[in-house]
Amino acid sequence: MSESPDASRLLPDFLIIGAMKAGTTTIFQDLRLHSRVFIPEDKEPHTLIHHDVFSPEGRQVYESLYRRAAPDSVKGDASTGYAKRPFYEGVSSRAKRLMGDRLRIIYAVRDPIARIVSHHHHLVTYNRAPASIDEAVRSDPDYVNFSRYAYQLEPWLRDFGPERVLTVDFHRYTRERQAGAEAIWRFLGLSPPPRRVDAQAVYNRSGREGVALGRWASISQSTVYRKFVRPLLSDTVRESMMRRVLPQAAPRPRPPRPETVRWLLDELTDDMEAWARSEAAPVSWSRDELQARWMHHTDTDQAEHEPH
């Protein structure tokens, strides 16, 4: 049963549900330029992955993220865990039960192999995956599952309908940043603000961001920092501090070998075909297109590593 509008007034009006490593941080930062958009500094609360969000305590914790929002604000939750099936199931039904039919959903996609490569680099940076992507993708099904865009979006389309779901092609978004942000603001019922998007700003690019490990991870995740220090720092100041004090991300691993590219495409082909048929798909990919693209990446990388 859906909550009434009054019951959900302190909860999000929209969700950015992923996909992981498909530009959600850039979209998050761009949307916040609008004075009426409120997204908590804790970008990924992931509250809806837990059923206890329906308990009085869980509901109170979720609402507390939005208590600083102005009455006329459009409130968002940007959590990539909301599109990580089958690791997290039932998120869309929890969202509908809690926020009702008014909720809007934003889902970003990119070349599914590129997303896997970036996903792997991200985990290698945090020492959570083997350096070889050829080994990693065969031992952890999440790499493939999180690039199955039709599969991930299916429950959201079922529960909210295509008119409440906006899918963003991140490659196009980065080429046409201002137009992309304006399209999302309009989807949220907002007129674009006077301030323009900084098309040169780069957020959370693999290999470029500082990485909070060890002692720095403890500091950045501490309650004192997140509640009292972080809200006082602008994005520019915080990014400058990170560049100065945090170690840099790990070097980019080698791309997948040809046999791994073919294996990934075998795993993804059915979903890519379903995605191409979906009315929510702003872009689609063919097996031949991706195979040609990633075989070229592999050949180029191997040539760069051969002795001269």
C-alpha positions as CSV (number, residue, x, y, z in Angstrom):
1,M,0.0,0.0,0.0
2,S,1.4,3.4,-0.9
3,E,2.0,6.2,1.7
4,S,-0.1,9.3,1.4
5,P,1.6,12.5,0.2
6,D,1.4,14.0,3.7
7,A,3.1,10.9,5.2
8,S,6.0,11.1,2.8
9,R,6.6,14.8,2.8
10,L,10.0,14.5,4.6
11,L,11.2,11.8,2.2
12,P,12.7,12.0,-1.3
13,D,10.9,13.1,-4.4
14,F,13.4,11.4,-6.7
15,L,16.0,8.7,-6.7
16,I,19.2,8.4,-8.7
17,I,19.5,4.6,-8.6
18,G,22.7,4.0,-10.7
19,A,24.2,2.3,-12.5
20,M,27.3,2.1,-10.5
21,K,30.3,3.7,-12.4
22,A,27.9,5.3,-15.0
23,G,28.3,8.9,-14.0
24,T,25.9,9.2,-11.0
25,T,28.4,11.4,-9.1
26,T,28.6,13.9,-11.9
27,I,24.8,14.0,-12.3
28,F,24.4,14.3,-8.5
29,Q,26.8,17.3,-8.4
30,D,25.3,19.0,-11.5
31,L,21.7,18.7,-10.2
32,R,22.7,20.3,-6.8
33,L,23.5,23.6,-8.7
34,H,19.7,24.2,-8.6
35,S,18.7,26.1,-5.4
36,R,15.6,24.0,-5.1
37,V,17.3,20.6,-5.3
38,F,18.2,19.1,-2.0
39,I,20.4,15.9,-1.9
40,P,22.1,15.0,1.4
41,E,25.9,15.4,1.6
42,D,26.0,11.7,2.3
43,K,25.4,10.9,-1.4
44,E,24.6,7.2,-1.0
45,P,22.6,6.5,2.1
46,H,21.3,3.2,0.6
47,T,18.4,3.3,3.1
48,L,15.9,1.5,0.9
49,I,18.0,-1.6,0.6
50,H,16.9,-2.4,4.2
51,H,13.4,-3.5,5.1
52,D,13.8,-1.8,8.5
53,V,13.1,1.5,6.8
54,F,9.5,0.8,7.7
55,S,10.2,0.6,11.4
56,P,9.7,3.8,13.4
57,E,13.4,4.1,14.0
58,G,14.3,3.4,10.3
59,R,11.8,5.9,9.1
60,Q,13.1,8.5,11.5
61,V,16.7,8.0,10.3
62,Y,15.6,8.4,6.7
63,E,13.6,11.5,7.4
64,S,16.5,13.0,9.3
65,L,18.5,13.3,6.1
66,Y,16.0,15.8,4.8
67,R,15.2,17.9,7.8
68,R,17.4,20.7,6.5
69,A,15.5,20.8,3.2
70,A,13.4,23.9,2.4
71,P,9.6,23.4,2.2
72,D,9.6,23.9,-1.6
73,S,12.7,21.8,-2.3
74,V,12.8,18.8,-4.5
75,K,14.6,16.1,-2.4
76,G,16.7,13.3,-3.8
77,D,18.5,10.2,-2.8
78,A,21.4,9.1,-5.0
79,S,22.3,5.4,-4.1
80,T,23.7,3.1,-6.7
81,G,22.8,0.1,-4.5
82,Y,19.2,0.6,-5.7
83,A,20.1,-1.0,-9.0
84,K,22.2,-3.9,-7.8
85,R,20.1,-6.9,-8.3
86,P,20.2,-9.7,-7.2
87,F,22.5,-8.5,-4.4
88,Y,19.7,-6.1,-3.3
89,E,16.1,-7.1,-4.2
90,G,12.8,-5.4,-3.4
91,V,14.1,-1.9,-3.5
92,S,11.5,-0.5,-6.0
93,S,8.6,-2.0,-4.0
94,R,9.9,-0.5,-0.8
95,A,10.3,2.9,-2.5
96,K,6.7,2.8,-3.8
97,R,5.3,1.7,-0.5
98,L,7.2,4.5,1.3
99,M,7.0,7.4,-1.1
100,G,4.0,6.5,-3.3
101,D,3.4,7.0,-7.0
102,R,4.8,10.5,-7.0
103,L,8.4,9.3,-6.9
104,R,10.7,9.9,-10.0
105,I,13.5,7.6,-10.9
106,I,16.8,8.5,-12.7
107,Y,19.0,5.7,-14.1
108,A,22.3,6.4,-15.8
109,V,23.8,3.9,-18.3
110,R,27.0,3.6,-20.4
111,D,28.7,1.1,-22.6
112,P,28.2,-2.1,-20.4
113,I,31.8,-3.3,-20.9
114,A,33.2,0.1,-20.0
115,R,31.1,0.1,-16.9
116,I,32.5,-3.3,-15.9
117,V,36.1,-2.1,-16.5
118,S,35.5,1.0,-14.4
119,H,33.8,-1.1,-11.7
120,H,36.8,-3.4,-11.6
121,H,39.3,-0.5,-11.3
122,H,37.2,1.0,-8.5
123,L,37.4,-2.3,-6.5
124,V,41.2,-2.7,-7.3
125,T,41.8,0.8,-5.9
126,Y,40.2,-0.3,-2.6
127,N,42.1,-3.7,-2.6
128,R,38.8,-5.5,-3.0
129,A,39.5,-7.3,-6.3
130,P,42.3,-9.2,-8.0
131,A,44.3,-7.0,-10.4
132,S,43.4,-9.2,-13.4
133,I,40.0,-8.3,-14.7
134,D,40.0,-11.6,-16.6
135,E,40.0,-13.4,-13.2
136,A,37.8,-10.9,-11.4
137,V,34.7,-11.0,-13.7
138,R,34.6,-14.8,-13.7
139,S,34.7,-15.0,-9.9
140,D,32.2,-12.3,-9.1
141,P,28.8,-12.2,-10.9
142,D,28.2,-8.6,-9.8
143,Y,30.3,-7.2,-12.6
144,V,27.9,-8.7,-15.2
145,N,24.7,-8.3,-13.3
146,F,25.2,-4.6,-12.7
147,S,25.6,-4.1,-16.5
148,R,22.4,-5.9,-17.2
149,Y,20.4,-2.7,-17.6
150,A,17.1,-4.2,-18.7
151,Y,17.2,-6.6,-15.7
152,Q,18.1,-3.8,-13.2
153,L,15.4,-1.4,-14.5
154,E,12.6,-4.0,-14.9
155,P,11.1,-3.7,-11.3
156,W,11.3,0.1,-11.5
157,L,9.4,0.2,-14.7
158,R,6.8,-2.3,-13.4
159,D,6.2,-0.4,-10.1
160,F,6.3,3.2,-11.4
161,G,5.8,3.1,-15.2
162,P,7.9,4.5,-17.9
163,E,6.6,8.1,-17.4
164,R,8.2,8.2,-14.0
165,V,11.6,6.8,-15.1
166,L,14.3,8.8,-16.9
167,T,17.2,6.9,-18.3
168,V,20.4,8.9,-19.1
169,D,23.1,7.9,-21.5
170,F,26.1,9.2,-19.7
171,H,28.3,9.3,-22.8
172,R,25.9,11.7,-24.4
173,Y,25.4,13.6,-21.0
174,T,29.2,14.3,-20.8
175,R,29.1,15.7,-24.4
176,E,26.1,17.9,-23.8
177,R,26.3,18.6,-20.1
178,Q,24.1,21.7,-19.9
179,A,21.4,20.2,-22.0
180,G,21.6,16.9,-20.1
181,A,21.2,18.7,-16.7
182,E,18.3,20.8,-18.0
183,A,16.5,17.7,-19.2
184,I,16.8,16.2,-15.8
185,W,15.6,19.3,-14.0
186,R,12.6,19.5,-16.2
187,F,11.9,15.8,-15.5
188,L,11.8,16.8,-11.9
189,G,9.4,19.6,-12.6
190,L,12.0,22.4,-12.3
191,S,13.0,25.2,-14.6
192,P,16.8,25.4,-15.2
193,P,18.6,27.8,-12.9
194,P,20.5,30.9,-14.1
195,R,23.8,29.2,-13.1
196,R,25.2,27.0,-15.8
197,V,26.8,23.6,-15.3
198,D,30.6,23.6,-15.3
199,A,31.2,21.2,-18.3
200,Q,34.9,20.9,-17.4
201,A,34.3,19.7,-13.8
202,V,35.2,16.1,-13.3
203,Y,33.9,14.1,-10.4
204,N,34.9,10.6,-9.2
205,R,36.8,9.6,-12.4
206,S,38.6,6.3,-11.8
207,G,42.3,6.9,-11.5
208,R,41.9,10.6,-10.8
209,E,40.2,10.8,-7.4
210,G,42.0,10.6,-4.0
211,V,41.3,7.4,-2.2
212,A,40.4,7.2,1.5
213,L,42.2,4.2,2.9
214,G,43.3,3.2,6.4
215,R,43.5,6.2,8.7
216,W,42.0,8.6,6.2
217,A,39.0,6.2,5.7
218,S,38.4,6.2,9.4
219,I,38.4,10.0,9.5
220,S,36.2,10.6,6.5
221,Q,33.6,8.0,7.7
222,S,33.5,9.2,11.3
223,T,30.3,10.7,12.7
224,V,32.1,13.9,13.8
225,Y,33.4,14.5,10.2
226,R,30.2,13.7,8.4
227,K,27.9,15.6,10.7
228,F,29.9,18.6,11.8
229,V,32.9,19.1,9.5
230,R,31.8,18.1,6.1
231,P,28.6,20.3,5.9
232,L,30.8,23.4,6.5
233,L,33.1,22.6,3.5
234,S,32.2,23.5,0.0
235,D,32.7,20.9,-2.8
236,T,35.7,22.9,-4.0
237,V,37.4,23.0,-0.6
238,R,36.7,19.4,0.1
239,E,38.1,18.2,-3.3
240,S,41.2,20.4,-2.8
241,M,41.8,18.8,0.6
242,M,41.4,15.3,-0.8
243,R,44.0,16.0,-3.5
244,R,46.4,17.2,-0.9
245,V,46.1,14.5,1.8
246,L,44.7,11.4,0.1
247,P,46.8,8.8,-1.8
248,Q,46.0,8.6,-5.5
249,A,44.0,5.8,-7.0
250,A,45.8,2.6,-8.2
251,P,47.1,2.6,-11.8
252,R,44.5,1.5,-14.3
253,P,44.6,-2.3,-14.8
254,R,45.0,-3.9,-18.2
255,P,41.7,-4.2,-20.2
256,P,40.1,-7.6,-20.6
257,R,41.7,-10.0,-23.0
258,P,39.8,-10.9,-26.2
259,E,38.5,-14.2,-24.8
260,T,37.2,-12.3,-21.8
261,V,35.5,-9.7,-24.0
262,R,33.8,-12.5,-25.9
263,W,32.8,-14.2,-22.6
264,L,31.3,-11.0,-21.2
265,L,29.3,-10.4,-24.4
266,D,28.0,-14.0,-24.2
267,E,26.8,-13.2,-20.7
268,L,25.3,-9.8,-21.7
269,T,23.8,-10.4,-25.1
270,D,20.3,-11.4,-24.0
271,D,20.0,-8.4,-21.7
272,M,21.4,-6.0,-24.4
273,E,18.7,-7.3,-26.8
274,A,16.0,-6.8,-24.2
275,W,17.4,-3.4,-23.5
276,A,17.3,-2.4,-27.2
277,R,13.5,-3.3,-27.2
278,S,12.8,-1.3,-24.0
279,E,10.9,2.0,-24.3
280,A,13.2,3.3,-21.5
281,A,16.4,2.9,-23.5
282,P,18.0,6.2,-24.7
283,V,20.8,4.2,-26.4
284,S,21.6,0.6,-27.1
285,W,24.6,-1.4,-28.1
286,S,25.1,-4.4,-30.5
287,R,27.4,-7.3,-29.8
288,D,29.3,-6.6,-33.0
289,E,29.8,-2.9,-32.0
290,L,31.1,-3.7,-28.5
291,Q,33.3,-6.6,-29.7
292,A,35.0,-4.3,-32.3
293,R,35.5,-1.5,-29.8
294,W,36.9,-3.7,-27.0
295,M,39.1,-5.8,-29.3
296,H,40.7,-2.5,-30.4
297,H,41.2,-1.4,-26.8
298,T,42.9,-4.8,-26.1
299,D,45.2,-4.6,-29.1
300,T,46.2,-1.0,-28.3
301,D,47.0,-1.9,-24.7
302,Q,49.0,-5.0,-25.6
303,A,51.1,-2.9,-28.1
304,E,51.8,-0.3,-25.4
305,H,53.2,-3.0,-23.1
306,E,55.4,-4.8,-25.6
307,P,59.1,-4.1,-25.4
308,H,60.5,-1.7,-28.1
